[in-house]
């Protein structure tokens, strides 16, 4: 049984990772920006914006882009998790570590034993998510 699904929404759905992955380039306020690095995903004609929803370890994780899944895997794939302070400083000095997605990740998912179970699920889900744009 798959532990993920892809939903299509008429509007772009911001996730807890969106701000931290997609840097606003043309406006100081993320919500008002029009250009991002990496770019936000485009809608798929006649379907909308894909949203990956993963159910694992009793929790639901949402991703609005392949870049978000890649970033999430890069962080949780480290045996020793970086601190949310370190990660938030890499993005901006204006947002404290308590606003970072890692600080909001349920603590039950943070031990390496749990993350090592989550990684293969996310990698398989990523394959399907990439196919949504194919």
C-alpha positions in Angstrom: 0.0 0.0 0.0 1.3 3.4 -1.0 1.9 5.9 1.8 1.6 8.9 -0.4 -0.7 10.6 -2.8 -0.6 13.5 -5.3 -3.4 16.0 -5.2 -4.0 18.7 -7.7 -5.1 22.1 -6.5 -6.3 25.1 -8.5 -3.9 27.5 -6.6 -0.3 27.0 -5.5 -0.3 25.6 -2.0 2.5 26.8 0.3 3.9 24.2 2.6 6.1 24.6 5.7 9.2 24.1 3.4 8.2 26.6 0.7 9.7 29.7 2.3 12.9 27.9 3.3 13.5 26.3 -0.2 12.2 28.9 -2.7 14.0 32.2 -2.0 12.1 35.3 -2.9 14.1 37.4 -5.4 12.1 40.5 -6.3 10.4 41.5 -3.1 11.3 41.6 0.6 8.1 39.8 1.6 7.9 36.2 0.4 4.1 36.3 -0.2 4.4 39.3 -2.6 7.3 38.0 -4.6 6.9 36.9 -8.2 10.3 35.4 -8.9 12.0 32.7 -6.8 15.1 30.7 -6.8 14.5 27.9 -7.4 11.3 28.8 -9.2 7.9 27.8 -7.9 6.3 25.0 -9.9 4.0 25.8 -12.7 0.5 24.3 -12.8 -0.1 21.3 -15.1 -2.6 22.2 -17.8 -6.1 20.9 -17.0 -5.0 19.6 -13.6 -3.5 22.3 -11.5 -0.7 22.4 -9.0 0.5 19.1 -7.8 0.9 18.6 -4.0 2.6 15.6 -2.6 1.1 14.3 0.6 3.1 11.6 2.5 1.7 9.6 5.4 4.4 8.1 7.5 5.1 7.4 11.1 1.7 8.6 12.1 2.1 12.1 10.5 1.3 13.8 7.3 4.0 15.7 5.3 3.2 18.0 2.4 5.5 19.1 -0.4 4.6 21.6 -3.2 7.7 21.0 -5.4 10.4 18.5 -6.2 13.0 21.0 -4.8 11.2 20.9 -1.4 11.4 17.1 -1.3 15.1 17.2 -2.3 15.8 19.7 0.4 13.9 17.7 3.0 15.8 14.5 2.1 19.1 16.3 2.2 18.4 17.5 5.7 16.8 14.4 7.3 19.3 12.2 5.5 22.1 13.4 7.7 22.9 11.1 10.6 23.2 14.1 12.9 20.5 16.6 12.2 21.7 20.2 11.8 20.2 22.7 14.2 17.2 24.8 13.1 19.3 27.8 14.0 22.0 26.9 11.5 19.5 26.1 8.8 17.5 29.4 9.4 20.7 31.5 9.2 21.5 29.9 5.8 18.2 31.4 4.5 17.9 34.7 6.3 19.0 36.4 9.5 15.4 37.9 9.9 13.6 34.7 10.9 14.5 32.9 14.1 15.0 29.1 14.4 11.6 28.6 15.9 10.0 29.4 12.5 12.1 26.9 10.6 10.3 23.8 9.3 12.7 21.5 11.1 11.7 23.0 14.5 8.1 22.3 13.5 8.8 18.7 12.5 7.2 16.4 15.1 9.8 15.2 17.6 8.8 11.6 17.1 10.1 11.8 13.5 13.5 13.2 14.5 15.4 10.2 15.8 17.7 8.6 13.2 15.8 5.3 13.6 12.6 7.0 12.5 14.2 9.1 9.8 15.9 6.0 8.3 12.4 4.5 7.9 11.0 7.7 6.3 13.8 8.2 3.7 12.8 5.2 1.4 9.2 6.2 1.5 10.0 9.7 0.5 12.4 8.6 -2.2 9.7 6.3 -3.8 7.1 9.1 -3.5 9.5 11.5 -5.2 9.7 9.2 -8.2 5.9 9.4 -8.6 5.9 13.2 -7.9 8.4 13.8 -10.7 6.1 11.8 -13.1 3.3 14.2 -12.4 5.2 16.8 -14.6 6.1 14.3 -17.3 
